[in-house]
Amino acid sequence: MGAVVGAIAFFVGMIIAVICGAVPDWRDSGVVVLILVILGIVVGVFNITGKEIIPFLIAAIALVVVGIAGEPFSALDEVKFLKGLGEALDSIVSLVAVFMVPAAVINAVRVVVELARPGEAG
């Protein structure tokens, strides 16, 4: 049941990040950020298995770095027929980063706890 909840939360979170990043009036909404954080927590708790933690953390780091890198797509707005596309892509990537951070933190803590456990002697 938890895997299904996690999968649904992941799908919904990605859809919300894309749609809200593309709609100018929704880009800076605190409600959207709160929803994405809650969904990110659900994904972090229910959707990542032990075998998936390290690949997930690597992917999450890449997404978060791009998401906080400033405005990597803003140069697209300088092209006349692409006006607004760069800002929309920047917002989408930023909201995806907001969504991924809680899941990454939860799973990073899992890894740290696992590493801190005493190993078997002998």
N, C-alpha and C positions, 0 to 999 in steps of 0.2 A: 504493500500500500504506500509506503514512504517513497519508493522509487517513482511511482506514478505521480504522487504529489510533487516531487522534485522535478520531474520531467515537465509537468504542466506549468509549474512556476518558472522554469527556464524558458519555455516557449512564450509564455505570457510576458515575462520580463523583457525578452528580446523584441517582441512585437511593440510593447509600450515604448521602449527606448527608440526604436526606429520611427514610429509614428509621431511621438512627442518631439523627437529631435527634428523632424521634418516640418512640423507645424510651428511657425514663429511664435505664436501666442503661448504655446505650452512649453517652450524650451527652458525657461527659467522658473518653472513652477515648483514650489516647495512640496506640494502634494505629490507631484510626479516623482521627485527625488525620494520622498518617504516611501512611496509604493515600491520603487525599485530597490531600496535598501531592504525592505521587508521581504520582497521576493528573493533577493540575493541571500538573505539569511536562510530562507527555506531551501534554496538550492544548495547552499553550503552544508546544511544539516542532512538533507535527504538524498541528494542526487549524486554525490561523489563517493565512489567506493575506494577501498584501500589501494587497489591497483591503479586507480585513475588519479590519485592525489598529485603525484609529481608532474605528470603531463598537464593536468588541470592548472596547477600553480604556474607552470611555465607559460601556458597560454594566457592565464589571467594577468601575469606580469606584463606580457607584451601588450595586451589590451589596455591595461591601466597606464602604462608608459605612454602609449599613443594618445590615450584619452586626456592625459594631463600635460601633454607636450605643447600646449598653447593652441595654436590654430594651424595645424599642418595642412589643411585643405583650403585655407583662405585665399591662396593665390588663384584658385579657380574663379573667384568672384571678379577678378580683373578681366576675364574674357567676357566680352559683352553678352553673348548668348548663353553663358553659364551663370549669369548674375544670381546670387543667392545659393547656388549649389554648394559652394565651399563652406559657407556658414552652416548650412543644413548638415553637411557631412561632419563638420567639426562638432556640432551639437549631438548628432547621433552617436559618434564615437565617445564623446564625453559622458553621455547617459549610459552607454554600455559599460564604461569604466565604473560609473557609480553603482551599477547593478552587480558588477563582478567583485568589487572590493570586499563586501561582507562575506561572500562565499570564499574568497581567497584567504581572508583573515581566519575564518573558522577552520579551514583546512590546513593553513600554516600552523595554527595552534595544535591541531591534531598531530602533525608531523613532529613538532617540538615535544609534545607530551610523549609520543612514541619513542623518540630519541632519548628522552630523559629516563625512561624506564630502565631499571637495571637489567643487564643482559644475563643470560644463563652462563654460569661458570662451568668451565670444563670442556 
